Amino acid sequence: MPSDAKILIVDDHEDTLYALESALAPLGYQVSRATSGDEALKEVLRGQVGLLLLDVRMPGVSGLDVVRYMRRVEQTQHIPIILLTGFGPDAELASIAFGLGVADLVMKPIDPWALRTKVRYLYDTHRRHRALERELRELRAQAKGHIPPVPVPGPGLPHPDTRVPGRREVRNKKLEQDRTP
């Protein structure tokens, strides 16, 4: 994930977008907005999104449709998604959402402190995961290039802990002392 990856908030109501932006502002992350599922998909496919806050029910392409599509595309399947709903607790919605792999399902109105906590955790975790994937790719590329391994001290070099006697040596000395009259 690029270091300039942003948090994308998606809702068809302007007042909700404003409230979400205000709640996330103290985190200092780059935030972008979309007002439809189609717009959200276009933004996500550009590759600059590190976290998605997505309204479930929107005209046209719903939030669940966006999630289904994202989970089928390799480039977007690991982006964390927080689904937002204003229709109260719904066991069927929760089952579908978590079955699709969303990170959380949050009810509106949203508690800004709780939202910031979730967003910070998910965004930072995703960013670290992407950094590890990038490092792994680099290591694999080095291995394919047959870069010689770093030399490991062999038997000819003393171990750095040789000044500390091993357990066996201590036991043998104690045995010798016990045998000596």
C-alpha positions as CSV (number, residue, x, y, z in Angstrom):
1,M,0.0,0.0,0.0
2,P,1.5,3.3,-1.0
3,S,2.3,5.7,1.9
4,D,-0.2,8.2,0.5
5,A,-3.1,5.6,0.8
6,K,-6.2,7.2,2.0
7,I,-9.3,6.4,3.9
8,L,-12.3,6.4,1.6
9,I,-15.7,7.2,3.1
10,V,-18.8,6.4,1.0
11,D,-22.3,7.5,1.7
12,D,-25.1,9.0,-0.4
13,H,-25.9,11.7,2.2
14,E,-23.7,14.7,2.3
15,D,-24.3,15.4,6.0
16,T,-23.1,11.9,6.9
17,L,-19.9,12.4,4.8
18,Y,-19.3,15.6,6.6
19,A,-19.8,14.0,10.0
20,L,-17.4,11.2,9.2
21,E,-14.8,13.6,7.9
22,S,-15.1,15.6,11.1
23,A,-14.8,12.5,13.2
24,L,-11.7,11.3,11.4
25,A,-9.9,14.6,11.1
26,P,-8.0,14.3,14.4
27,L,-6.3,11.2,13.1
28,G,-4.5,13.2,10.4
29,Y,-5.0,10.6,7.7
30,Q,-5.8,11.6,4.1
31,V,-9.6,11.2,3.7
32,S,-11.5,11.0,0.4
33,R,-15.2,10.7,-0.2
34,A,-17.5,9.1,-2.7
35,T,-21.3,9.4,-2.9
36,S,-22.1,6.1,-4.7
37,G,-21.0,2.5,-4.9
38,D,-19.9,3.0,-8.5
39,E,-17.7,6.0,-7.5
40,A,-16.3,4.0,-4.6
41,L,-15.3,1.1,-6.9
42,K,-13.6,3.4,-9.3
43,E,-11.6,5.0,-6.5
44,V,-10.7,1.6,-4.9
45,L,-9.5,0.2,-8.2
46,R,-7.1,3.2,-8.7
47,G,-5.1,1.6,-5.9
48,Q,-4.8,4.4,-3.4
49,V,-7.2,3.2,-0.7
50,G,-6.0,1.8,2.6
51,L,-9.4,1.6,4.4
52,L,-13.0,1.9,3.3
53,L,-16.0,3.2,5.4
54,L,-19.0,2.2,3.4
55,D,-22.7,2.8,3.8
56,V,-24.7,-0.4,3.3
57,R,-27.8,1.0,1.7
58,M,-27.3,3.3,-1.2
59,P,-29.2,3.8,-4.5
60,G,-27.8,1.8,-7.4
61,V,-24.8,-0.2,-6.3
62,S,-25.2,-1.0,-2.6
63,G,-22.4,-1.3,0.0
64,L,-22.7,-5.0,0.0
65,D,-22.4,-5.1,-3.8
66,V,-19.2,-3.1,-3.5
67,V,-17.8,-5.5,-0.9
68,R,-18.7,-8.6,-3.0
69,Y,-16.9,-7.1,-6.0
70,M,-13.8,-6.1,-4.0
71,R,-13.5,-9.5,-2.5
72,R,-13.3,-11.1,-6.0
73,V,-10.5,-8.8,-7.2
74,E,-7.0,-9.7,-5.9
75,Q,-5.9,-6.1,-5.8
76,T,-8.7,-5.1,-3.4
77,Q,-9.6,-8.2,-1.5
78,H,-7.5,-7.4,1.6
79,I,-8.6,-3.7,2.0
80,P,-10.3,-3.5,5.4
81,I,-13.9,-2.4,5.2
82,I,-16.2,-0.9,7.9
83,L,-19.8,-1.1,6.9
84,L,-22.1,1.6,8.2
85,T,-25.9,1.2,8.6
86,G,-28.6,3.5,10.0
87,F,-31.3,0.8,10.1
88,G,-30.4,-0.7,13.5
89,P,-29.2,-4.1,14.4
90,D,-29.9,-6.7,11.8
91,A,-28.7,-10.3,12.3
92,E,-29.1,-11.2,8.6
93,L,-27.1,-8.2,7.5
94,A,-24.4,-8.9,10.1
95,S,-24.2,-12.5,8.9
96,I,-23.8,-11.5,5.3
97,A,-21.4,-8.7,6.0
98,F,-19.0,-10.8,8.2
99,G,-19.3,-13.7,5.8
100,L,-18.0,-11.4,3.1
101,G,-15.0,-10.5,5.4
102,V,-15.8,-7.0,6.5
103,A,-13.8,-5.8,9.5
104,D,-16.8,-4.3,11.4
105,L,-20.4,-3.3,11.1
106,V,-21.2,0.1,12.8
107,M,-24.6,1.5,13.6
108,K,-25.4,5.2,12.9
109,P,-25.3,7.6,14.7
110,I,-21.6,6.9,15.1
111,D,-19.6,7.5,18.2
112,P,-16.6,9.5,16.9
113,W,-14.2,8.2,19.6
114,A,-15.0,4.5,18.9
115,L,-14.8,5.1,15.1
116,R,-11.4,6.8,15.4
117,T,-10.1,3.9,17.5
118,K,-11.3,1.3,15.0
119,V,-10.1,3.2,12.0
120,R,-6.6,3.8,13.6
121,Y,-6.2,0.1,14.4
122,L,-7.5,-1.2,11.0
123,Y,-5.6,1.4,8.9
124,D,-2.3,1.0,10.7
125,T,-2.6,-2.8,10.8
126,H,-3.3,-2.9,7.0
127,R,-0.4,-0.6,6.4
128,R,2.0,-2.8,8.4
129,H,0.7,-5.9,6.6
130,R,1.4,-4.3,3.2
131,A,4.9,-3.3,4.3
132,L,5.6,-6.9,5.3
133,E,4.3,-8.1,1.9
134,R,6.5,-5.7,0.1
135,E,9.6,-6.8,2.2
136,L,8.7,-10.4,1.5
137,R,8.6,-9.7,-2.3
138,E,12.0,-8.0,-2.1
139,L,13.5,-10.9,-0.2
140,R,12.1,-13.4,-2.7
141,A,13.5,-11.3,-5.6
142,Q,16.9,-11.3,-3.9
143,A,16.7,-15.1,-3.4
144,K,15.9,-15.5,-7.1
145,G,18.9,-13.4,-8.0
146,H,21.1,-15.8,-6.1
147,I,22.6,-13.3,-3.8
148,P,25.1,-15.2,-1.7
149,P,24.0,-15.8,1.9
150,V,25.5,-13.9,4.7
151,P,28.4,-15.9,6.2
152,V,27.6,-17.7,9.4
153,P,30.3,-18.2,12.0
154,G,31.7,-21.7,11.5
155,P,33.2,-24.2,13.9
156,G,36.6,-22.4,13.6
157,L,35.3,-19.3,15.2
158,P,34.6,-19.3,19.0
159,H,31.0,-18.8,20.0
160,P,30.5,-15.4,21.7
161,D,29.3,-17.1,24.9
162,T,32.4,-19.3,25.4
163,R,33.2,-17.5,28.6
164,V,30.1,-19.1,30.2
165,P,30.6,-22.8,31.0
166,G,27.9,-25.1,29.6
167,R,25.7,-27.1,32.0
168,R,27.6,-30.4,31.3
169,E,30.9,-28.8,32.2
170,V,29.5,-27.5,35.5
171,R,28.0,-30.9,36.3
172,N,31.3,-32.7,35.5
173,K,33.3,-30.4,37.7
174,K,30.9,-31.0,40.6
175,L,31.1,-34.8,40.1
176,E,34.9,-34.5,40.1
177,Q,34.9,-32.5,43.3
178,D,32.5,-35.1,45.0
179,R,34.9,-37.9,44.0
180,T,38.0,-36.3,45.3
181,P,38.8,-37.2,48.9
